[in-house]
Amino acid sequence: MKRGFFTIMSAQFFSSLADNALFVAAVQLLRTAGEPEWKQAALVPMFALFYVVLAPYVGAFADSRPKGEVMFVSNAIKIVGCVLMLFGAHPLMAYAVVGLGAAAYSPAKYGILTELLPPSQLVKANGWIEGLTIASIILGVVLGGQLVGHAIAPLLLSFDFPLIDTSVDTPAEAAIAVLIFVYALAAWFNLRIPDTGVEMRPMPRNKLALLPDFWQCNLRLWRDRLGQISLATTTLFWGVSGNLRYIVLAWAAAALGYSVTQASSLVGVVAVGTAVGAVIASMRMRLDRATTVMPLGIGMGLLVILLNFIDNVWVAAPFLVLLGGLGGYLVVPMNALLQHRGHNLMGAGRSIAVQNFNEQACILSLGGLYALSTGLGLSAFGAIAAFGLLVAGFMWLIQRWHASNLVQYPEEIEHLLEIARNDHHHG
């Protein structure tokens, strides 16, 4: 792996670490303020909001400047979101601003991989980036839980800055203040990312011109016989994963009577499983065999439903590791296949933006559905069962879709798989 790769990984790790810790702190902030359950569930779709709204622009923005610079600006926006949260803006609004930073960050983070590495190293690099992202989710969620917990929060609140009167009075606010420094560390790494020497594509003068271009890119990926299947699968996977963080917190409170600090370690357990699955997949899977992992998606949906029958943490922990493991094994080859098709069809930044748009739209709609059902009085258990059924059903439909493609367009799919095979061997 090239030298710049590890700088990118470090920047990615700290930025994602802070994102995940902030999620826990924001949940705690809303709970402390006595806000209803649906507002806590709404944090997930609010984070996804700008990913969906700005999707046509962030890909082109990432392609128009050096990727390290784009990542730096994105982390600065996240810091602004944290500051707003501390100075009295509504947590849901401030969290949406952090989501804006994350939306701009993502195409640059993945796009730089295709600029820096040959196709043969993409599955391996994806294994690295997913593995590290997952490590940052585990540590981030646990860190967030600890920062608002009884052990660390009183220490943070006892700090007194001379001459400055801060408005930091609760454990959640103290946690957010600490996370500003973590984002600043990520931004420092961003400034050290080498220039890849890839030619920049300037943004058009008329920004509305990007909309038809984005729409065309979207259609191109959905019409590609392998692109559509990998896009549908990763979209569903991230829709589930994005909401699973909150679902596990809600389930742990309902089934085990856990606080945010205790429940956050269980979210970490799911991520441990995902990391293991991701690592195994990056070692064993080839680009042209990616579509064989689809049945695991149906398994994921059914396992989510089984969560309702568990009320013992010793059963829950290995179960959540298994749930995460299936996800990790499913997403790494599918992500690599999607990047490979996207890169061939339209270039890295744009294809990642299309991917993000679809995935975050799925997080937004599934999260909105979950928050709505909770707001209408459906119990955490009922919402979890409905969620699991929805996932298993959709994944089954995607599998049927691929099977019918194989019957209708065997030559076209064989040709695309041949390209993937060659790229895998010769990259």
Phi, psi and omega in degrees: 000142183288161184305314183297338184301318185284333173294317178300315180300318181295315180299315181298318183299310185289325179294315181290324177304312181294320178305314186285323176294323181295324179302314180295317179298321180292320176300315180296321179301315180291322179294318180298323181280359179072026179287150182294162182305319184296330179290326177294316179296330183289347177303320184297306178295329180296323179295325184280344189308306185287335174303318184282313184294319187261006183311318181296337187263324188293326179295314180293324178297317180295329180278348187264351182222163174302135188301324180298323180293318179300316180296322180298311179301319181299316179293327177297320178297320179299321179297319177301317178301317179297317181297318177301319181298322181288330186257033165093000174292155180296132183309323181293320179293312182297323180292328176295325178295319176298322176298326177299315177298317180295324181296320180286333185287320192299311180299328180290318183298313180278324183298325182292335179296315182289338176283327189268329191239152174285158183305327183296338181261003184293318180296318180297314180296322177295323176300317178298308187292321177292317180300315180290321178300318182291320175300321180289330176293313181301304184293324181296312181295318178294317178300314179302315179299319180289320182298328179264000183279177186289338185281314190262324185307314181299325178297315180297319183289340181279348176297135179231115180279127178296137175070353180243127177258103181273158180265023183273105186239345184241161177305320182297319180293322178298319179298315181298320179300320179295321185292336175302321180290327178293318176299321180296323178296317178299319180297324178297318177296322180303323181291344182262004180285127183290155175285130184279351179079004179283140183295136180280148174251112185297149175289141178293152179300313180273107186295334180293338179298339181288336185296307178298325179298314180297318181298319178298316179299318179300311180297321182299317180289321180289338180270343180288130189297332175262327179301317184296321183288316180291325179292316179298318183292312182292326177300312180294318182301312182289330174300319179288308185299319181302324182268341182298326179304313182286322182300319179295321176298315182293318181294318181296326178291319184282316187273326186245354182066033185276149171279173178302318182297315180291317184293330183299329180290333177288326175297322176300324181296319177301317182293328176301313179300317180298319180298316180297313179300318181295318181293315180299316181297320183291337177273326190258332189270146173250155182307316186282355179253008188303323186290350181286350185271000187302323180303335180297331179294320178296318178302319179301313181299317182292324178294324179301320180297320182297340178307327182296339184264007183252127176228021182230127186295332181288334174276321185298316186301304179297327180297316180290328175297316179297315179302313178295320182300317178300317181297314181298317182292329181285317194278328185296306179295323181294320178297316181296318179296318180295317179296319181298312179293318181297318181297319180290328186272327189207002183094155192297304187303314182294320183292324178293323179296320177297316179300312180299318181303312183292316181295315182287330175296325178291316177299317182297313183287317178294319180294319177298318179298317180294314179297320180296313181296325177292319179297328180276002173100006176289135182290163178305321182294316180296316181297321180295317180298314181298319181299311180300317180297317180302314183295310181300318181296313180296320181294324177297319179296320179296321179295318178298320181300313180295319180299319181288328174299317182297327179284318186279324186232054186299320183293316183299315182292321179298321179297315180296321179293326178296318177300316180298319180298314180296316179299321182296321184275324189258355189305000000 
